[in-house]
Amino acid sequence: MESDGNFHTLEYRDGALHLIDQRRLPGEESYIECRTEAEVADAIRTMVIRGAPAIGVAASYGMAIAAARSAEMSPSDQAAALDAAAEQLAATRPTAVNLFWAIKRFRAAARESGSTGKALAEELLELAHETHREDIAICRRIGDHGAALLPPGSSILTHCNAGALATAGYGTATGVIRSGFRDGKVSRVFVDETRPFLQGARLTAWELSRDDIPVVLITDNMAAYCMHLGRIGAVVVGADRVAANGDVANKIGTYGVAILAREHKIPFYVAAPLSTIDMDTPSGAGIPIEERSPEEVRRVGGELIAPEEVEVFNPAFDVTPAALVDGLITERGVVRLAEGESLSPLFEGSSAS
């Protein structure tokens, strides 16, 4: 399967899903092998793999693995095994909607197929490969649509990681950066380190430096000053879920960056595939926000940086109102949310909703 750079975010081979262990980057490039749906679910839960599109593709392979493992069962038992796998995968992370999109897609495919046993397993594995290929192609289209928005030589700020590591390859926000750099639209990229999991510092800076795209790493609380100095020409981020009204859930800190961009009159763009848009959730108020372990805040690299007895609040995501999003960049084009444009036309003639 195609990937960008000389690493694979995820790759299915020899009956197993191989995932680059993102918890160990940038210091160590190692891979985790998943041969059961439970192992795929655990990899998603523990952030071996993260990023909404990548989670969706991983869950797709998790469902295919479940079908293969139950191929010798009776049709009713195989169906029950697929239902159990879907529930196990769905229980991993609540915010990223691509996870639920993928599970829904595979449950529907299994119901609608006339096949059972090994034949059904082969069909679902091919659907997982198709989902993988689709994601890479979609990210490339997002990248090209986004690059067209940027003036030549732009300096971009991005938050968290929405690159090849967060997708099947190429990336959403980082896809815009890659396409923009290719076209002479991007001169350098400022990367927020993204506390507390440090996805910007550990992952985005690593990805872009491997592509020889100039990177400047800053702490999260430096963004406003960089904007004040005129060093940021545009902000491009990814998304984990977009509500029907255009509100965007993304990594914690995104909302603050959007407010800063509006104050400094800098365009704020969100790059996301249609599979990240949840037309069943009316607004951001209905998006579940995952809260993670206090230890992610209390410790850095395993070292205690705060008193053990101090209470910690650790939401993994926040919600940026649609009014602050100058453009939602999708594979079908750009929606000017801040100008009141609707998401509905994106789905005309599409089953992606």
C-alpha positions as CSV (number, residue, x, y, z in Angstrom):
1,M,0.0,0.0,0.0
2,E,1.2,3.5,-0.9
3,S,2.6,5.7,1.8
4,D,4.4,9.1,1.9
5,G,8.0,9.3,3.1
6,N,9.8,6.1,4.0
7,F,7.5,4.9,6.7
8,H,4.0,3.3,6.8
9,T,1.5,4.6,9.4
10,L,-0.3,1.3,9.0
11,E,0.1,-1.6,6.7
12,Y,-1.7,-4.9,6.4
13,R,0.5,-7.9,5.4
14,D,0.8,-11.5,6.3
15,G,-2.6,-11.6,8.0
16,A,-1.8,-8.8,10.5
17,L,-2.1,-5.0,10.8
18,H,1.3,-3.4,11.4
19,L,1.2,0.0,13.0
20,I,4.0,2.4,13.6
21,D,4.1,3.0,17.4
22,Q,3.5,6.8,17.5
23,R,4.2,6.8,21.3
24,R,7.8,6.2,20.7
25,L,8.5,8.8,18.0
26,P,10.7,10.6,17.3
27,G,13.3,8.7,19.3
28,E,12.5,5.2,18.0
29,E,10.8,4.0,14.9
30,S,9.2,0.7,15.8
31,Y,6.0,-1.2,14.7
32,I,3.2,-3.0,16.6
33,E,1.7,-6.2,15.1
34,C,-2.1,-6.7,15.5
35,R,-3.5,-10.1,14.7
36,T,-6.8,-9.8,16.5
37,E,-9.5,-7.1,16.7
38,A,-8.8,-6.8,20.4
39,E,-5.2,-5.9,19.6
40,V,-6.4,-3.3,17.1
41,A,-8.7,-1.8,19.7
42,D,-6.0,-1.7,22.3
43,A,-3.7,0.1,19.8
44,I,-6.3,2.7,19.2
45,R,-7.1,3.2,22.9
46,T,-3.5,3.5,23.9
47,M,-2.6,5.9,21.0
48,V,-0.2,3.6,19.2
49,I,-2.2,5.0,16.3
50,R,-4.1,8.3,16.5
51,G,-5.7,10.8,14.2
52,A,-9.3,10.5,13.1
53,P,-8.7,9.2,9.5
54,A,-6.0,6.8,10.6
55,I,-8.2,5.5,13.4
56,G,-11.0,4.9,10.9
57,V,-8.7,2.9,8.6
58,A,-7.3,0.9,11.5
59,A,-10.8,0.0,12.6
60,S,-11.6,-1.1,9.1
61,Y,-8.8,-3.6,9.2
62,G,-9.9,-4.6,12.7
63,M,-13.3,-5.5,11.3
64,A,-11.7,-7.4,8.5
65,I,-9.5,-9.3,10.9
66,A,-12.6,-10.2,13.0
67,A,-14.3,-11.6,9.9
68,A,-11.2,-13.7,9.0
69,R,-10.9,-15.0,12.6
70,S,-14.6,-16.1,12.5
71,A,-14.6,-17.5,9.0
72,E,-15.0,-21.1,10.1
73,M,-18.0,-20.3,12.3
74,S,-21.6,-20.6,11.4
75,P,-23.1,-17.6,9.6
76,S,-24.9,-16.5,12.8
77,D,-21.8,-16.9,15.0
78,Q,-19.7,-15.0,12.5
79,A,-22.3,-12.2,12.5
80,A,-22.2,-12.2,16.3
81,A,-18.4,-12.0,16.2
82,L,-18.5,-9.0,13.9
83,D,-21.0,-7.3,16.1
84,A,-18.8,-7.9,19.1
85,A,-15.7,-6.6,17.2
86,A,-17.7,-3.5,16.3
87,E,-18.6,-2.8,19.9
88,Q,-15.1,-3.4,21.1
89,L,-13.6,-1.0,18.5
90,A,-16.3,1.6,19.1
91,A,-15.5,1.7,22.8
92,T,-12.0,2.9,22.3
93,R,-12.2,6.7,21.7
94,P,-15.4,8.7,21.7
95,T,-14.6,11.9,19.8
96,A,-13.1,10.9,16.4
97,V,-16.2,10.2,14.2
98,N,-14.2,8.4,11.5
99,L,-14.0,5.5,13.9
100,F,-17.8,5.2,13.9
101,W,-18.1,5.9,10.2
102,A,-15.8,3.0,9.4
103,I,-17.6,0.6,11.8
104,K,-21.0,1.6,10.3
105,R,-19.6,1.0,6.8
106,F,-18.4,-2.4,7.6
107,R,-21.5,-3.5,9.5
108,A,-23.6,-2.4,6.5
109,A,-21.3,-4.3,4.1
110,A,-21.6,-7.5,6.1
111,R,-25.3,-7.2,6.3
112,E,-25.8,-6.5,2.6
113,S,-23.3,-9.1,1.4
114,G,-24.8,-12.5,0.3
115,S,-21.5,-14.1,1.4
116,T,-20.5,-15.8,4.7
117,G,-17.4,-17.5,6.0
118,K,-14.2,-17.0,4.1
119,A,-15.9,-15.3,1.2
120,L,-17.2,-12.6,3.5
121,A,-13.8,-12.2,5.2
122,E,-12.2,-11.7,1.7
123,E,-14.8,-9.1,0.8
124,L,-14.3,-7.2,4.0
125,L,-10.5,-7.3,3.7
126,E,-10.8,-5.8,0.2
127,L,-13.1,-3.1,1.6
128,A,-10.5,-2.3,4.2
129,H,-7.9,-2.0,1.4
130,E,-10.3,0.2,-0.5
131,T,-10.8,2.4,2.6
132,H,-7.0,2.7,2.9
133,R,-6.6,3.7,-0.7
134,E,-9.5,6.1,-0.6
135,D,-8.0,7.9,2.4
136,I,-4.7,8.6,0.6
137,A,-6.5,9.8,-2.5
138,I,-8.8,12.0,-0.5
139,C,-5.9,13.6,1.4
140,R,-4.2,14.5,-1.8
141,R,-7.4,16.2,-3.1
142,I,-7.7,18.1,0.2
143,G,-4.0,19.1,-0.1
144,D,-4.5,20.5,-3.5
145,H,-7.7,22.4,-2.6
146,G,-6.0,23.9,0.4
147,A,-2.8,24.9,-1.4
148,A,-5.0,26.9,-3.8
149,L,-6.1,29.1,-0.9
150,L,-2.5,30.2,0.0
151,P,-0.5,33.1,-1.4
152,P,3.0,32.3,-2.5
153,G,5.6,32.0,0.2
154,S,3.1,31.6,3.1
155,S,4.3,30.9,6.6
156,I,1.8,28.4,8.2
157,L,1.0,27.6,11.8
158,T,-0.4,24.1,12.6
159,H,-1.5,22.5,15.8
160,C,-1.2,18.8,16.8
161,N,-0.6,16.3,14.0
162,A,-2.8,16.0,11.0
163,G,-0.2,14.4,8.7
164,A,0.6,11.0,7.2
165,L,0.7,9.7,10.8
166,A,-2.9,10.8,11.4
167,T,-4.1,9.3,8.2
168,A,-3.4,6.5,5.8
169,G,-0.8,8.7,4.2
170,Y,-0.1,12.3,3.1
171,G,-2.3,14.0,5.7
172,T,-5.1,16.5,5.9
173,A,-3.7,19.8,7.3
174,T,-0.2,18.5,6.6
175,G,-1.4,17.5,3.2
176,V,-2.3,21.1,2.5
177,I,1.2,22.0,3.7
178,R,2.8,19.3,1.5
179,S,0.9,20.4,-1.6
180,G,1.5,24.1,-0.8
181,F,5.3,23.5,-0.4
182,R,5.3,21.6,-3.7
183,D,3.6,24.5,-5.4
184,G,5.8,27.2,-3.8
185,K,2.9,28.4,-1.6
186,V,4.5,27.4,1.7
187,S,7.9,28.7,2.8
188,R,8.0,27.4,6.4
189,V,5.8,25.9,9.1
190,F,5.5,26.9,12.7
191,V,4.5,23.8,14.8
192,D,2.9,24.1,18.2
193,E,4.3,21.4,20.5
194,T,0.7,20.5,21.5
195,R,0.7,19.7,25.2
196,P,0.2,17.3,26.9
197,F,0.9,14.5,24.4
198,L,3.3,16.6,22.3
199,Q,2.0,15.5,18.9
200,G,3.3,18.6,17.3
201,A,6.8,18.4,18.7
202,R,7.1,14.6,18.4
203,L,5.2,13.8,15.2
204,T,4.5,16.9,13.0
205,A,8.0,18.3,13.3
206,W,9.4,14.8,12.6
207,E,7.2,14.3,9.5
208,L,7.9,17.7,8.0
209,S,11.7,17.5,8.7
210,R,11.8,14.2,6.8
211,D,10.2,15.9,3.9
212,D,12.7,18.7,4.0
213,I,10.0,21.3,4.7
214,P,11.4,24.1,6.9
215,V,10.0,23.7,10.4
216,V,10.0,26.1,13.4
217,L,8.9,24.4,16.7
218,I,7.3,26.6,19.3
219,T,5.6,26.0,22.6
220,D,1.8,26.4,22.6
221,N,1.9,29.7,24.5
222,M,4.2,31.3,21.8
223,A,1.6,31.3,19.1
224,A,0.1,34.7,19.9
225,Y,3.5,36.4,20.0
226,C,4.5,34.9,16.6
227,M,1.3,36.2,15.1
228,H,1.9,39.6,16.7
229,L,5.4,39.6,15.0
230,G,3.8,38.9,11.6
231,R,5.4,35.6,11.3
232,I,2.2,33.6,10.7
233,G,0.3,34.0,7.4
234,A,-2.3,31.3,7.9
235,V,-3.3,28.6,10.3
236,V,-4.2,25.1,9.0
237,V,-5.4,22.4,11.4
238,G,-7.1,19.0,11.1
239,A,-10.3,17.8,12.8
240,D,-11.6,14.8,14.7
241,R,-15.3,15.7,14.2
242,V,-17.2,18.4,12.4
243,A,-20.8,19.0,13.5
244,A,-23.6,19.7,11.0
245,N,-23.4,23.4,11.7
246,G,-19.7,23.5,11.1
247,D,-18.4,23.5,14.7
248,V,-15.1,21.7,14.8
249,A,-13.7,19.3,17.4
250,N,-10.0,19.0,17.3
251,K,-7.0,18.6,19.6
252,I,-7.2,20.7,22.8
253,G,-5.8,24.1,22.2
254,T,-7.3,24.5,18.7
255,Y,-10.0,26.8,19.9
256,G,-7.5,29.2,21.4
257,V,-5.5,29.3,18.2
258,A,-8.6,30.1,16.3
259,I,-9.4,33.0,18.6
260,L,-5.8,34.3,18.2
261,A,-6.0,34.0,14.5
262,R,-9.3,36.0,14.4
263,E,-7.8,38.7,16.6
264,H,-4.7,39.0,14.3
265,K,-6.8,38.9,11.1
266,I,-5.1,35.7,10.0
267,P,-7.1,33.1,8.0
268,F,-8.0,29.9,10.0
269,Y,-8.5,26.8,7.9
270,V,-9.6,23.3,8.9
271,A,-8.7,20.4,6.6
272,A,-10.9,17.3,6.9
273,P,-12.5,14.5,4.8
274,L,-16.2,14.1,4.4
275,S,-16.0,11.1,6.7
276,T,-15.1,13.5,9.6
277,I,-18.3,15.5,9.1
278,D,-21.1,14.2,11.4
279,M,-24.4,15.5,10.0
280,D,-26.2,13.6,12.8
281,T,-24.7,15.9,15.4
282,P,-26.4,19.4,15.1
283,S,-23.7,21.4,16.8
284,G,-20.4,21.2,18.7
285,A,-22.4,21.0,22.0
286,G,-23.3,17.4,21.1
287,I,-19.8,16.2,20.4
288,P,-18.5,14.0,23.2
289,I,-15.1,15.2,24.5
290,E,-12.7,12.5,25.6
291,E,-10.9,13.0,28.9
292,R,-7.6,11.2,29.3
293,S,-5.4,10.1,32.2
294,P,-4.2,12.8,34.6
295,E,-0.7,11.2,34.3
296,E,-0.4,12.6,30.8
297,V,-0.3,16.1,32.4
298,R,1.6,15.2,35.6
299,R,4.4,13.6,33.7
300,V,6.6,14.2,30.7
301,G,8.6,11.3,29.4
302,G,7.8,9.4,32.6
303,E,9.2,12.2,34.8
304,L,6.9,13.8,37.4
305,I,6.5,17.5,36.7
306,A,3.7,18.3,39.1
307,P,2.7,17.2,42.6
308,E,0.9,13.8,42.7
309,E,-1.9,15.1,44.9
310,V,-2.9,18.0,42.5
311,E,-6.2,17.5,40.7
312,V,-5.8,17.4,36.9
313,F,-8.3,18.2,34.1
314,N,-7.2,16.6,30.9
315,P,-9.7,17.0,28.0
316,A,-8.2,15.7,24.8
317,F,-10.2,18.0,22.5
318,D,-12.0,21.3,22.4
319,V,-14.6,22.7,20.0
320,T,-14.0,25.7,17.7
321,P,-17.2,27.5,16.6
322,A,-17.9,27.5,12.9
323,A,-17.9,31.4,13.0
324,L,-14.1,31.2,13.5
325,V,-13.4,28.8,10.6
326,D,-12.6,30.8,7.4
327,G,-12.6,27.6,5.4
328,L,-13.3,23.9,5.8
329,I,-11.1,22.2,3.2
330,T,-12.5,18.9,2.0
331,E,-11.9,16.6,-0.9
332,R,-15.0,18.2,-2.6
333,G,-13.8,21.8,-2.1
334,V,-13.8,24.5,0.5
335,V,-16.8,25.6,2.6
336,R,-16.6,29.2,4.0
337,L,-18.1,28.5,7.4
338,A,-17.4,31.9,8.8
339,E,-19.4,33.4,5.9
340,G,-22.4,31.1,6.7
341,E,-22.0,28.6,4.0
342,S,-23.7,25.2,4.6
343,L,-22.1,21.8,4.7
344,S,-25.1,20.1,3.0
345,P,-24.0,20.7,-0.6
346,L,-20.9,18.5,0.1
347,F,-23.1,15.5,0.4
348,E,-25.3,15.9,-2.7
349,G,-25.0,12.7,-4.6
350,S,-22.7,11.2,-1.9
351,S,-23.2,8.4,0.5
352,A,-20.4,9.7,2.8
353,S,-22.9,11.1,5.4
